[in-house]
Amino acid sequence: MLQTAVGWHVEMEFVEDDLHTRAVAMVRLPDGSEMRAHGRASRHTVDSNQPRVGEEIAGARALNELAMQLLTKAHEEIDAASGRISHPINV
């Protein structure tokens, strides 16, 4: 049986100042839909300025939100295809 390889590319963008980092994650799916999610991180004033750490935290939060959106989309598609309400998909 021939299997088709599918790839998704997730784009991440960051906006930072001295205390805050915001991240936006975006993915385009093969069905043409596009999803965006946001994450934030804040540095306490007594902590050293490490922008990479803020990016990792804000990025992880954005990816977590994106994962939840993908689970919700899959759940809705299962319900639409089956004509019934399915069990929630948990992470």
Contact map, one row per residue, 1 for C-alpha under 8 A:
1110000000000000000000000000000000000000000000000000000000000000000000000000000000000000000
1111000000000000000000000000000000000000000000000000000000000000000000000000000000000000000
1111100000000000000000000000000000000000000000000000000000000000000000000000000000000000000
0111110000000000000000000000000000000000000000000000000000000000000000000000000000000000000
0011111000000000000000000000000000000000000000000000000000000000000000000000000000000000000
0001111100000000000000000000000000000000000000000000000000000000000000000000000000000000000
0000111110000000000000000000000000000000000000000000000000000000000000000000000000000000000
0000011111000000000000000011110000000000000000000000000000000000000000000000000000000000000
0000001111100000000000000011000000000000000000000000000000000000000000000000000000000000000
0000000111110000000000001111000000000000000000000000000000000000000000000000000000000000000
0000000011111000000000011110000000000000000000000000000000000000000000000000000000000000000
0000000001111100000000111100000000000000000000000000000000100000000000000000000000000000000
0000000000111110000000111000000000000000000000000000000000000000000000000000000000000000000
0000000000011111000011110000000000000000000000000000001000000000000000000000000000000000000
0000000000001111100011100000000000000000000000000000000000000000000000000000000000000000000
0000000000000111111111000000000000000000000000000010000000000000000000000000000000000000000
0000000000000011111110000000000000000000000000000000000000000000000000000000000000000000000
0000000000000001111100000000000000000000001000001000000000000000000000000000000000000000000
0000000000000001111110000000000000000000011110000000000000000000000000000000000000000000000
0000000000000001111111000000000000000001111000000000010000000000000000000000000000000000000
0000000000000111101111100000000000000001110000000010011001000000000000000000000000000000000
0000000000000111000111110000000000000111100000000000001001100000000000000000000000000000000
0000000000011110000011111000000000000111000000000000001001100100000000000000000000000000000
0000000000111100000001111100000000011110000000000000000000100100000000000000000000000000000
0000000001111000000000111110000000011100000000000000000000100110010000000000000000000000000
0000000001110000000000011111000001111000000000000000000000000000010000000000000000000000000
0000000111100000000000001111100001110000000000000000000000000000000000000000000000000000000
0000000111000000000000000111110111100000000000000000000000000000000000000000000000000000000
0000000100000000000000000011111111000000000000000000000000000000000000000000000000000000000
0000000100000000000000000001111110000000000000000000000000000000000000000000000000000000000
0000000000000000000000000000111110000000000000000000000000000000000000000000000000000000000
0000000000000000000000000001111111000000000000000000000000000000000000000000000000000000000
0000000000000000000000000001111111100000000000000000000000000000000000000000000000000000000
0000000000000000000000000111100111110000000000000000000000000000000000000000000000000000000
0000000000000000000000000111000011111000000000000000000000000000010010000000000000000000000
0000000000000000000000011110000001111100000000000000000000000000010000000000000000000000000
0000000000000000000000011100000000111110000000000000000000000110110000000000000000000000000
0000000000000000000001111000000000011111000000000000000001001110100000000000000000000000000
0000000000000000000001110000000000001111100000000000000011111110100000000000000000000000000
0000000000000000000111100000000000000111110000000000000011101100000000000000000000000000000
0000000000000000000111000000000000000011111000000000011011000000000000000000000000000000000
0000000000000000001110000000000000000001111100000000010000000000000000000000000000000000000
0000000000000000011100000000000000000000111110101000010000000000000000000000000000000000000
0000000000000000001000000000000000000000011111100000000000000000000000000000000000000000000
0000000000000000001000000000000000000000001111110000000000000000000000000000000000000000000
0000000000000000000000000000000000000000000111110000000000000000000000000000000000000000000
0000000000000000000000000000000000000000001111111000000000000000000000000000000000000000000
0000000000000000000000000000000000000000000011111100000000000000000000000000000000000000000
0000000000000000010000000000000000000000001000111110000000000000000000000000000000000000000
0000000000000000000000000000000000000000000000011111110000000000000000000000000000000000000
0000000000000001000010000000000000000000000000001111111000000000000000000000000000000000000
0000000000000000000000000000000000000000000000000111111100000000000000000000000000000000000
0000000000000000000000000000000000000000000000000111111110000000000000000000000000000000000
0000000000000000000110000000000000000000111000000111111111000000000000000000000000000000000
0000000000000100000011100000000000000000100000000011111111100000000000000000000000000000000
0000000000000000000000000000000000000000000000000001111111110000000000000000000000000000000
0000000000000000000000000000000000000011100000000000111111111000000000000000000000000000000
0000000000000000000011100000000000000111100000000000011111111100000000000000000000000000000
0000000000010000000001111000000000000011000000000000001111111110000000000000000000000000000
0000000000000000000000000000000000000010000000000000000111111111000000000000000000000000000
0000000000000000000000000000000000000111000000000000000011111111100000000000000000000000000
0000000000000000000000111000000000001111000000000000000001111111110000000000000000000000000
0000000000000000000000001000000000001110000000000000000000111111111000000000000000000000000
0000000000000000000000000000000000000000000000000000000000011111111100000000000000000000000
0000000000000000000000000000000000001110000000000000000000001111111110000000000000000000000
0000000000000000000000001100000000111000000000000000000000000111111111000000000000000000000
0000000000000000000000000000000000000000000000000000000000000011111111100000000000000000000
0000000000000000000000000000000000000000000000000000000000000001111111110000000000000000000
0000000000000000000000000000000000100000000000000000000000000000111111111000000000000000000
0000000000000000000000000000000000000000000000000000000000000000011111111100000000000000000
0000000000000000000000000000000000000000000000000000000000000000001111111110000000000000100
0000000000000000000000000000000000000000000000000000000000000000000111111111000000000000100
0000000000000000000000000000000000000000000000000000000000000000000011111111100000000000000
0000000000000000000000000000000000000000000000000000000000000000000001111111110000000000000
0000000000000000000000000000000000000000000000000000000000000000000000111111111000000101100
0000000000000000000000000000000000000000000000000000000000000000000000011111111100000000000
0000000000000000000000000000000000000000000000000000000000000000000000001111111110000000000
0000000000000000000000000000000000000000000000000000000000000000000000000111111111000100000
0000000000000000000000000000000000000000000000000000000000000000000000000011111111111100000
0000000000000000000000000000000000000000000000000000000000000000000000000001111111110000000
0000000000000000000000000000000000000000000000000000000000000000000000000000111111100000000
0000000000000000000000000000000000000000000000000000000000000000000000000000011111110000000
0000000000000000000000000000000000000000000000000000000000000000000000000000001111111000000
0000000000000000000000000000000000000000000000000000000000000000000000000000001101111100000
0000000000000000000000000000000000000000000000000000000000000000000000000000001000111110000
0000000000000000000000000000000000000000000000000000000000000000000000000010011000011111000
0000000000000000000000000000000000000000000000000000000000000000000000000000000000001111100
0000000000000000000000000000000000000000000000000000000000000000000000000010000000000111110
0000000000000000000000000000000000000000000000000000000000000000000000110010000000000011111
0000000000000000000000000000000000000000000000000000000000000000000000000000000000000001111
0000000000000000000000000000000000000000000000000000000000000000000000000000000000000000111
